[in-house]
Amino acid sequence: MGAQAEPTQFRLVCIGTDDDYTPVHIRKWMETQPLEGLEIAVEYDSELSIGLERLDGGDVDLIAISAQTWHASENVENCVVAAAIPRRDENHILVAHDRPTHLPHKSIILAENRLQRRQLRRYRPDFRVLDPMAFADMAGLTPSTESKLAFQSWMEDLRASKIITGYVTERHLFALANIDARRHMLMTNSREGAARFVPSPLQGLTLLISREGFPKSLSEKIGDSESMTAWNCEQIILNKIDPEYRDRVGLLVRHRQISSLLNQAEEEKDLLRSTNLLDGEGEIIDKSSMVEILLETVGVSGNRTMLVEKLVPMEDVAIHARLLATEWNDMLKVVTMEHEEDIRLGPARPPFLEL
């Protein structure tokens, strides 16, 4: 009996509303991803439960869903992450009339996410970075909360009327609203050498969920290896972080080419990194790609940061992710502990990092 031919036609249901980035990512993926010999029919729905029912009944072959939504859902039996499409727009944007470095002193910036609020305070200590709901209470305003788009529109009205200087949002929401304003990416690697903005865990990742037994060869054909590495490692690390602290943690896993790492080391004058990548003759030790893991948390005032940064071999990345998470928890315990009075170490002191 000959080997069974792999299917060439797939039915995919994308889970998400217009507020979610997953439908936007799927549309862009379908427009740009070369899928030679494969035909994918895409439908859209807002309920994961309906998608799972259709997957279980064989009505569809794949579910597209954001990694954040899938991670937050309960363990679903008989379903696996078959692939991940290329990561997009993992960094948030600041909507303001000028670049962050050039904004006026004590500018009022609204940001829903606790991580971005603290990163902006670190970037510009003079900024007045506030939670939008807290600002609304202070100013006696009533925000539009029926959807993310409506909430963004409310903040844009405040910015346009100069009640605030700017606000943080997601790129797909900004594009959907077709706002006529300047946007500035909160970059992980800034071209200006300023403090970087490590994104929220799993941000910008879209997964393809299938029933068990989906052909591995097809998963590799339709999926993106870097995004799959990011999903595997980020969910390992996130599962080991106390849920209480997840909203103030930045996490990014990505593939890095050696040439890119050397260029970054030169720009940042990072002698240690360049020395580790080159031998005594100045030649590259290993030309294969590495995986970079960035994990940080920022204190409430933004003046102190705990960052773990690792470059690890591709083949050992899952092991290193688990080790890094263990190291992270040990370090976090030390930097957040109270210092009691001690004869040798001196009087009682508050924790180094206040979360």
C-alpha positions as CSV (number, residue, x, y, z in Angstrom):
1,M,0.0,0.0,0.0
2,G,1.5,3.4,-1.0
3,A,1.9,6.3,1.4
4,Q,-1.2,8.5,1.8
5,A,-0.9,11.8,0.0
6,E,-0.8,14.9,2.1
7,P,-3.9,17.1,1.8
8,T,-3.6,20.3,-0.2
9,Q,-6.8,22.0,0.9
10,F,-7.5,23.3,4.4
11,R,-10.4,25.0,6.1
12,L,-9.3,27.5,8.8
13,V,-11.5,29.4,11.2
14,C,-9.9,32.6,12.7
15,I,-11.0,33.5,16.2
16,G,-11.2,37.2,17.1
17,T,-13.1,40.4,16.6
18,D,-12.0,43.6,14.9
19,D,-10.4,44.6,18.2
20,D,-8.1,41.6,18.1
21,Y,-4.9,41.4,16.1
22,T,-5.4,37.8,14.9
23,P,-7.8,38.5,12.0
24,V,-5.4,41.3,10.8
25,H,-2.4,38.9,11.0
26,I,-4.3,36.1,9.2
27,R,-5.3,38.5,6.3
28,K,-1.7,39.7,5.9
29,W,-0.4,36.2,6.1
30,M,-2.7,35.0,3.4
31,E,-1.6,37.9,1.2
32,T,2.1,37.5,1.7
33,Q,2.9,33.9,2.7
34,P,3.9,31.7,-0.2
35,L,1.9,28.5,0.1
36,E,2.7,26.7,-3.0
37,G,0.5,23.7,-3.7
38,L,-1.8,24.6,-0.7
39,E,-5.2,26.1,-0.7
40,I,-6.6,27.5,2.5
41,A,-10.2,28.7,2.9
42,V,-10.5,31.1,5.8
43,E,-13.6,31.9,7.9
44,Y,-14.0,34.3,10.9
45,D,-15.7,33.8,14.2
46,S,-15.5,35.5,17.6
47,E,-16.0,32.5,19.9
48,L,-13.3,30.0,20.6
49,S,-15.9,27.4,21.8
50,I,-17.6,27.5,18.4
51,G,-14.2,27.0,16.7
52,L,-13.4,24.1,18.9
53,E,-16.7,22.4,18.2
54,R,-16.1,22.8,14.5
55,L,-12.6,21.5,14.8
56,D,-13.7,18.5,16.8
57,G,-16.5,17.7,14.3
58,G,-14.1,17.9,11.4
59,D,-15.8,20.9,9.8
60,V,-12.5,22.8,9.9
61,D,-8.9,21.7,9.9
62,L,-7.2,24.6,11.8
63,I,-8.1,27.3,14.3
64,A,-6.1,30.6,14.2
65,I,-6.0,32.3,17.6
66,S,-3.8,34.7,19.5
67,A,-1.2,33.1,21.7
68,Q,-2.4,35.2,24.6
69,T,-5.9,33.9,24.3
70,W,-4.8,30.3,23.8
71,H,-2.5,30.4,26.8
72,A,-5.3,31.9,29.0
73,S,-7.8,29.2,28.0
74,E,-8.1,25.9,29.9
75,N,-6.2,22.9,28.6
76,V,-8.1,21.7,25.6
77,E,-8.1,17.9,25.0
78,N,-7.1,16.4,21.7
79,C,-5.8,19.8,20.4
80,V,-2.3,20.8,19.7
81,V,-0.4,23.9,18.5
82,A,0.4,22.8,14.9
83,A,2.2,25.9,13.9
84,A,2.7,29.7,14.4
85,I,2.5,32.3,11.7
86,P,5.1,35.1,11.5
87,R,5.0,37.4,14.5
88,R,3.8,40.9,13.8
89,D,3.5,44.1,15.7
90,E,4.7,42.8,19.0
91,N,5.7,46.3,20.1
92,H,3.1,48.9,21.2
93,I,3.0,52.4,19.7
94,L,2.9,55.9,21.2
95,V,0.5,58.2,19.5
96,A,1.8,61.8,19.9
97,H,2.6,64.9,17.9
98,D,6.4,64.3,18.2
99,R,9.0,61.7,19.1
100,P,9.1,60.7,22.8
101,T,12.4,62.4,23.3
102,H,11.0,65.7,22.0
103,L,7.7,65.8,23.9
104,P,7.2,68.6,26.4
105,H,8.3,68.4,30.0
106,K,5.7,66.6,32.2
107,S,3.7,65.4,29.2
108,I,0.5,63.4,30.2
109,I,0.7,60.0,28.6
110,L,-2.1,57.4,28.9
111,A,-1.3,53.7,28.8
112,E,-3.5,50.7,29.8
113,N,-0.8,48.2,30.3
114,R,1.2,48.4,33.5
115,L,4.4,47.3,31.8
116,Q,4.3,50.2,29.3
117,R,3.6,52.7,32.0
118,R,6.7,51.7,33.9
119,Q,8.8,51.6,30.8
120,L,7.8,55.1,29.8
121,R,8.6,56.4,33.3
122,R,12.0,54.8,33.0
123,Y,12.5,56.4,29.5
124,R,11.4,59.9,30.7
125,P,11.0,60.2,34.5
126,D,9.3,63.6,34.0
127,F,6.4,62.1,32.0
128,R,3.1,61.8,33.9
129,V,2.2,58.3,32.7
130,L,-1.3,57.3,33.9
131,D,-3.8,54.5,33.6
132,P,-6.7,55.8,31.3
133,M,-9.4,54.8,33.8
134,A,-7.6,56.5,36.6
135,F,-7.2,59.7,34.5
136,A,-10.9,59.6,33.7
137,D,-11.8,59.5,37.4
138,M,-9.4,62.3,38.2
139,A,-10.7,64.5,35.3
140,G,-14.4,63.6,35.8
141,L,-14.6,62.0,32.3
142,T,-16.6,59.1,31.0
143,P,-14.6,56.9,28.6
144,S,-16.1,54.8,25.9
145,T,-15.5,51.2,27.0
146,E,-17.7,49.1,24.7
147,S,-14.7,48.1,22.6
148,K,-11.0,48.6,22.2
149,L,-11.6,50.7,19.1
150,A,-14.1,52.9,21.0
151,F,-11.7,53.3,23.9
152,Q,-8.9,54.3,21.6
153,S,-11.1,56.8,19.9
154,W,-11.9,58.4,23.3
155,M,-8.1,58.7,24.0
156,E,-7.5,60.1,20.5
157,D,-10.2,62.8,21.2
158,L,-8.4,63.8,24.4
159,R,-5.1,64.0,22.5
160,A,-6.5,66.0,19.6
161,S,-8.1,68.5,22.0
162,K,-4.7,68.7,23.8
163,I,-6.1,67.5,27.2
164,I,-3.3,64.8,27.0
165,T,-0.1,64.7,25.1
166,G,-0.3,61.1,23.9
167,Y,-1.4,57.6,24.5
168,V,-0.2,54.0,24.0
169,T,-2.1,51.6,21.8
170,E,-1.6,48.7,19.4
171,R,-0.6,49.1,15.8
172,H,-3.5,47.1,14.3
173,L,-6.0,49.3,16.3
174,F,-4.4,52.5,15.1
175,A,-4.5,51.2,11.5
176,L,-8.1,50.1,11.7
177,A,-9.2,53.5,13.1
178,N,-7.4,55.3,10.2
179,I,-6.2,58.0,12.6
180,D,-4.5,61.1,11.1
181,A,-1.8,61.4,13.7
182,R,1.9,60.5,14.2
183,R,2.8,57.2,15.8
184,H,6.1,56.2,17.3
185,M,7.0,52.5,17.8
186,L,8.2,51.6,21.3
187,M,11.1,49.6,20.0
188,T,12.9,46.7,21.5
189,N,16.1,47.9,19.7
190,S,16.0,51.7,19.5
191,R,18.0,53.4,16.7
192,E,18.6,56.3,19.0
193,G,20.3,54.2,21.7
194,A,17.6,55.0,24.2
195,A,16.1,52.5,26.7
196,R,14.4,49.7,24.9
197,F,10.8,48.5,25.4
198,V,10.6,44.8,25.8
199,P,7.1,43.7,24.7
200,S,4.5,42.0,26.8
201,P,4.7,38.1,26.8
202,L,3.2,36.4,23.7
203,Q,2.3,39.8,22.2
204,G,1.9,39.6,18.4
205,L,1.9,35.8,18.2
206,T,-0.8,34.0,16.3
207,L,-1.1,30.2,16.6
208,L,-2.6,27.6,14.4
209,I,-4.4,24.9,16.4
210,S,-5.2,21.5,15.0
211,R,-6.4,18.1,16.1
212,E,-3.8,15.6,17.2
213,G,-2.0,13.9,14.4
214,F,-1.7,16.9,12.1
215,P,1.2,16.1,9.6
216,K,4.4,17.6,10.9
217,S,5.6,18.2,7.3
218,L,2.6,20.4,6.7
219,S,3.1,22.3,10.0
220,E,6.7,23.1,8.9
221,K,5.5,24.1,5.5
222,I,2.8,26.6,6.6
223,G,4.4,27.7,9.9
224,D,7.2,30.0,10.9
225,S,10.0,28.5,12.9
226,E,11.0,31.6,14.8
227,S,7.4,32.2,15.9
228,M,7.1,28.6,17.0
229,T,10.3,28.9,19.0
230,A,8.9,32.1,20.6
231,W,5.7,30.3,21.6
232,N,7.4,27.3,23.0
233,C,9.8,29.3,25.1
234,E,7.6,32.2,26.2
235,Q,4.9,29.9,27.4
236,I,7.4,27.8,29.4
237,I,8.7,31.0,31.1
238,L,5.3,32.5,31.6
239,N,4.0,29.4,33.3
240,K,6.8,29.7,35.9
241,I,6.1,33.4,36.7
242,D,3.7,34.2,39.5
243,P,0.4,35.3,37.8
244,E,0.5,38.4,40.1
245,Y,3.5,39.8,38.3
246,R,2.7,38.9,34.7
247,D,1.2,42.3,33.8
248,R,4.5,44.0,34.6
249,V,6.9,41.6,32.9
250,G,8.4,42.1,29.5
251,L,9.4,39.0,27.5
252,L,10.7,38.4,24.0
253,V,12.2,35.3,22.4
254,R,13.7,35.7,18.9
255,H,16.2,34.2,16.5
256,R,19.4,36.3,16.0
257,Q,21.9,36.1,13.2
258,I,25.5,36.3,14.3
259,S,26.2,39.3,12.0
260,S,23.3,41.2,13.5
261,L,24.6,40.4,17.0
262,L,28.0,41.7,16.2
263,N,26.6,44.9,14.7
264,Q,24.6,45.5,17.8
265,A,27.6,44.8,20.0
266,E,29.6,47.4,18.0
267,E,26.9,50.0,18.3
268,E,26.5,49.4,22.0
269,K,30.2,49.0,22.6
270,D,29.5,45.7,24.2
271,L,32.9,44.1,24.3
272,L,31.8,41.1,26.3
273,R,29.2,40.0,23.6
274,S,31.6,40.5,20.7
275,T,34.4,38.6,22.6
276,N,32.0,35.6,23.2
277,L,31.1,35.4,19.5
278,L,34.7,35.7,18.1
279,D,37.8,33.6,18.6
280,G,41.3,34.9,19.2
281,E,41.8,35.6,15.5
282,G,38.6,37.7,15.3
283,E,36.8,35.0,13.4
284,I,33.2,34.0,14.2
285,I,33.2,30.9,16.4
286,D,29.9,29.5,15.3
287,K,28.0,30.9,12.3
288,S,24.6,29.2,13.1
289,S,21.8,31.3,14.4
290,M,21.2,31.8,18.1
291,V,18.1,32.4,20.2
292,E,17.9,35.5,22.3
293,I,15.8,35.6,25.4
294,L,14.9,38.9,27.0
295,L,13.0,39.0,30.3
296,E,12.6,42.1,32.4
297,T,10.5,43.7,35.0
298,V,10.4,47.4,35.9
299,G,9.9,49.0,39.3
300,V,6.7,51.0,39.9
301,S,8.6,54.3,39.6
302,G,10.5,53.2,36.5
303,N,13.9,53.9,38.1
304,R,15.0,50.3,38.6
305,T,14.9,47.3,36.3
306,M,15.7,43.7,36.6
307,L,16.7,42.2,33.3
308,V,17.9,38.7,32.3
309,E,19.3,38.5,28.8
310,K,20.6,35.2,27.3
311,L,21.9,34.0,23.9
312,V,21.5,30.2,23.6
313,P,22.0,27.6,20.9
314,M,18.9,26.8,18.9
315,E,18.9,23.1,19.8
316,D,18.9,23.7,23.6
317,V,16.5,26.6,23.8
318,A,13.7,24.8,25.7
319,I,16.2,23.7,28.4
320,H,17.6,27.2,28.7
321,A,14.1,28.7,28.9
322,R,13.4,26.5,32.0
323,L,16.7,27.3,33.6
324,L,16.3,31.0,32.9
325,A,12.8,31.0,34.6
326,T,14.3,29.4,37.7
327,E,17.1,31.9,37.8
328,W,14.6,34.7,37.3
329,N,12.4,33.6,40.3
330,D,15.5,33.3,42.5
331,M,16.7,36.8,41.5
332,L,13.2,38.3,41.9
333,K,12.9,36.9,45.5
334,V,16.2,38.6,46.4
335,V,15.6,42.0,44.9
336,T,12.0,42.3,46.3
337,M,12.8,41.1,49.9
338,E,12.8,43.4,52.9
339,H,16.2,44.0,54.5
340,E,16.0,43.6,58.2
341,E,18.3,45.4,60.6
342,D,21.6,43.6,60.9
343,I,24.7,44.3,63.0
344,R,27.0,43.7,60.0
345,L,24.8,44.9,57.2
346,G,23.3,47.9,58.8
347,P,19.8,49.3,59.5
348,A,16.6,48.0,58.0
349,R,16.1,49.0,54.3
350,P,13.2,48.7,51.8
351,P,13.4,46.2,48.9
352,F,15.7,47.1,46.0
353,L,12.8,46.7,43.6
354,E,9.2,47.6,44.4
355,L,6.7,45.9,42.1
